[in-house]
Amino acid sequence: MTRNRKLVLNSATLVLCGLLAGLVVAAAAFPAVAVSGLAAKAGAESFEKLPSELTTTRAPQATEVYASDNKTLISRFYDENRQDVKFEAIAEHMREAIIAAEDHNFYKHKGVDAKGIVRAFVANSSGETQQGASTLTMQFVRMSITYTATDNEAVVAAGEDTTGRKMREARLALQVEKKFTKDEILVRYLNIAPFGHNTYGVYAASQFYFGKQPKDLTIAQSAMIAGLVKSPSYYDPLTKGGEARTLERRNWVIGQLVEIGAITAAEAETAKAEKLTVKGQRPPNGCTVVKPNHWGFFCDFFRRWWLEQEAFGGNEYDRERRLNGGGYRVVTTLDPKVQKAAKDNVEKRLETGKRDALMVAALEPGTGRVRALATNRTFKLDDPANPKNKPSSNPKSKGKRGSYPNTTNPLLSGGGGYQAGSTFKIFTLVAALQKGYPLAYSINAIDPYPSKYHGATGTSACPGTDRWCPGNASKSLVGVHNAWSAFGKSVNTYFVPLEEQAGAANVVAAAQKLGIRFLNELDMQMANDQESADAWGSFTLGVSSTTPLDLANAYATLAADGKHCEPIPVTEIRDLDGKKLDVANPRCDQAIDREVARAAIDAARCPVGDQSAFGRCAGSTASAAYRDIKHPIAGKTGTTDSKRTASLVVTTRSLSVAGILGDPDWPETTNNMSHDIVNPAVYETLADAMAGKQKQDFAKPSDKMAYGSQRSIPDVACQAVEQARSRLEGEGFRVQVDPTPVPSPCPAGSVARTDPGDRTIEGGLVMIRVSAGGGAPTTPPARR
């Protein structure tokens, strides 16, 4: 160094040190005028007026989402890939490397390094090299200003190469040094610094480049990451030509580590010999990159739920910003075991890539916690540039691709939904029970049944009228039924007259209370208008669209003694400070009386092969369910007209599983949906989930809910039909005559017997059987 250069350096240093000892001045920011006392004085006055407080709002951090086991990572959400770590969680070599690369005197200065500033000025003035003058603390100030900026202009201003900006940084750096310890400043810096490829902070950088925790970085790896801060794009090891520059920069940082005494020369040589190998593996961001992919539909359900929560902001934009930058730790309700069982059973019955969608949802009664969402689809957008989806099955959508194998549509929890057929009969039963009709209430199920509902056309109308005339799946179902037998055998012409007596609007209201949403405009209009709802006769047969999740929730509500809970995807949410938020608490209410719920469940045990608490089941449509699950269960199958969909819902006390098989691209499909596919997918999922768990029986409903107020039926055998009718009606019973004669010792044309024969509920149906004469007497079925 020449004598003149030394003189300039020493003079400038003396001036700056003197100024910084009092009121730190502008010379610290623009040393070119530091040798002028007048300029320094003027700078000091301006510097005095600068803000002295730095807003140290946390920079955006990734939100991490885990399964219910609190360890299986489902997904991460971020705009900037960052996650804060504590000082002790960062390797000492990493902490030393950033000091070696950016600020040798970090632990010596008070935020502004006067000697460093002058040294940079002299070097830059000589034209030999370009040196920076900002300390780590000043860099931290600049990054903090950037992250607290409220608009783009403020962001740009934070990085402008101006005297004013540098003055402000210097002033604030001094205040930061008073507010935080050196270690606190260093860890904050390492948690906020950019390292390229949308990775911010040392945690994200160590994960991205080396797949490691920051505490496990080697000297060479630490030096490489520290070297990126100067220019992440120029020293990008993943670009052509960038690797050589990165290696050169890394080795320079290693040399600086020797210079500051952090490592020995021998350690440096070993570190320089280490091969530069980077992974460049970006962590998942959002739901379309979830691994394994079958979690994607649950992840999407969680994200949609989050965007609806007012606790995270007043509008969807603010809520999404909180999700992508709030650094929350979320434990979801997803049970990996149940999810795997659901996905495996779906794929076993209908593998991904098939046209039809097999959709299975599982939910916990009493909490609403969603345990699984599985379907034979890949949660992924179909790439228009490289399409993989097959053509749509809908003949009206020629030239368009279908939703398989890839889709991001919320098939299981939203969208347009699917008709679930006779599973909706449970809502008619609930409404009837609420009106005082017990399970033993008898109806003569004729086929077809001329209902009171009008507006029917085609084959669904009674001949020559617009009256709706539904029939049954089989003529063998004709006859007197109660709720146990009618629900077990799925007798349409029992539930339509029961709906008439309970009131269709009350049936619709019961469905809503149990958790059924109306997903299309027409259904919403029908449900929300009293007159329209009361004329909605076909509602009991499941013509309204629903989802597997809503269907599982409705039956879960009954299994929980009428306690309805909103389907929820989270069990715990903690903020950056570890504070637990109450937004994850179950949201439940007593939707219906528990005795009504217990009675409905008692009848619902029949269709799935279980037995009611009263031993009254007589027939089932999915008896294999109970044989496979081996736990007390309740549920129902559902089939729509022309078999456009097929459904099954089965619930225990602790888990409710529903499945629907349909065509999302063509809901009006002419292809038949098979129960041989959907049924085992549902009940085998529940069987797998319940394996090894203790059996829990359903509570027995009261005798009143089962039988109502019982009355004796007069013995009218062998009497004239009209005489018998008059007597029975006089006793308050509803009377119907079956015109088909039955063998009886009574004279032909007289009363052979009544069904039931001994007792029934007050106001209940009594069927008169007409004698054919000349035969042995037949014994009516016992009522209890």
Buried (B, 14 or more C-beta within 10 A) or exposed (E): EEEEEEEBBEEBBBBBEBBBEEEBBBBBBBBEBBBEEEBBEBBBEEBEEBEEEBEBEBBBBBBBBBBBEEEBBBBBBBBBBBBBBEBEEBBEBBBBBBBBBBBBBBEEBBBBBBBBBBBBBBBBEEEEEEEBBBBBBBBBBBBBBBBBBEEEEEBEBBEEEEBBBBBBBBBBBBBBBEEBEBEEBBBBBBBBBBBBBBBBBBBBBBBBBBEBBBBEBBBBBBBBBBBBBEEBEBBBBBEEEBBEBBBEBBBBBBBBBBEBEBBEEEBBEBBBEBEBEBEEEBBBBBBBBBEEBBBBBBBBBBBBBBBEBEEBBEEEEEBBBBBBBBBBBBBBBBBBBBBBBBBBBBBEBBEBBBBBBBBBBBBBBBBBBBBBBBBBBBBBEBEEEEEEBBBBBBEEEEEEBBBBBBBBBBBBBBBEBBBBBBBBBBBBBBBBBBEBBBBBBBBBBBBBBBBEBEEBEEEBBBEEEEBBBBBBBEEEBBBBBBBBBBBBBBBBBBBBBBBBEBBBBBBBBBBBBBBBBBBEEEBEEBBEEEEBBBBBBBBBBBBBBBBBBBBBBBBBBBBBBBBBBEBBBBBBBBBBEEEEBEBBEBEBEBBBBBBBBBBBBBBBBBBBBBBBBBEBBBBBBBBBBBEBBEBBBBBBBBBBBEBBBBBBBBBBBBBBBBBBBBBBBBBEBEBEBBBEBBBBBBBBBBBBBBEEEEEEEBBBBEEBBBBBEBBEBBBBBBBEBEEBBEBBEEBEBBBBBBEEBBBBBBBEEBBBBBBBBEBBBEBBBBBBBBBBBEBEBBEBEEBE
